[in-house]
């Protein structure tokens, strides 16, 4: 949500649509993993992010995540 805080209007949120992630190398047990998401593209309601995860040895995973902006009330009505 921090990556889109200034993009998503009040009363709206994002929901996941697609995750494409390559796991590149293992991370050692007990290591600290840091994840990053950068908003790369906005196409209508569709948001595309570049994502990565790193540990103290470097990059361990990278990919793209696509999310869609939805009206919270309308979305929740469909869930019940």
C-alpha positions in Angstrom: 0.0 0.0 0.0 2.9 2.4 0.6 3.9 2.1 -3.1 0.5 3.4 -4.2 -0.5 5.6 -1.3 -0.7 8.7 -3.5 -2.2 6.9 -6.4 -5.3 5.1 -5.0 -8.3 7.4 -4.2 -10.2 7.3 -0.9 -12.6 4.4 -0.7 -10.5 2.3 -3.0 -7.9 -0.4 -2.6 -5.9 -2.8 -4.8 -6.4 -6.5 -5.2 -3.9 -9.0 -6.7 -4.3 -10.1 -10.3 -0.9 -11.6 -11.3 2.4 -12.5 -9.6 5.4 -13.4 -11.7 8.4 -14.1 -9.5 11.7 -15.8 -10.1 13.4 -17.3 -7.1 17.0 -16.9 -7.9 19.0 -18.2 -5.0 18.3 -19.6 -1.5 18.4 -17.5 1.6 20.1 -18.9 4.7 17.9 -19.8 7.7 17.8 -16.9 10.1 18.8 -14.3 7.5 16.9 -11.0 7.2 15.1 -10.6 3.9 14.1 -7.2 2.6 11.3 -6.8 -0.1 10.8 -3.9 -2.4 8.0 -2.9 -4.7 8.2 -0.1 -7.2 5.2 1.1 -9.2 6.3 1.0 -12.9 3.2 1.5 -14.9 -0.5 2.6 -14.6 -2.9 1.4 -17.2 -6.4 2.4 -16.3 -7.1 0.5 -13.0 -4.2 -1.9 -13.6 -1.0 -1.2 -11.7 2.3 -3.0 -12.5 5.1 -3.2 -10.0 8.7 -4.4 -10.2 9.4 -6.4 -7.1 12.5 -7.8 -5.5 13.7 -9.5 -2.4 17.3 -9.4 -1.1 19.2 -10.7 1.9 22.7 -9.7 3.2 24.3 -11.6 0.3 22.3 -9.9 -2.5 19.3 -10.4 -4.7 17.3 -13.6 -4.0 14.1 -13.0 -6.0 12.8 -10.6 -8.7 9.7 -10.2 -10.8 6.5 -8.3 -11.6 3.2 -8.0 -9.7 0.0 -6.7 -11.2 -2.8 -5.3 -9.0 -6.1 -3.7 -9.9 -7.7 -0.7 -8.2 -11.2 -1.5 -6.9 -13.9 0.3 -5.0 -13.9 -1.2 -1.5 -17.7 -1.2 -1.0 -18.5 -2.7 -4.4 -15.7 -5.3 -4.0 -16.9 -6.4 -0.6 -20.5 -6.7 -1.8 -19.3 -9.2 -4.4 -17.6 -11.2 -1.6 -20.7 -11.9 0.4 
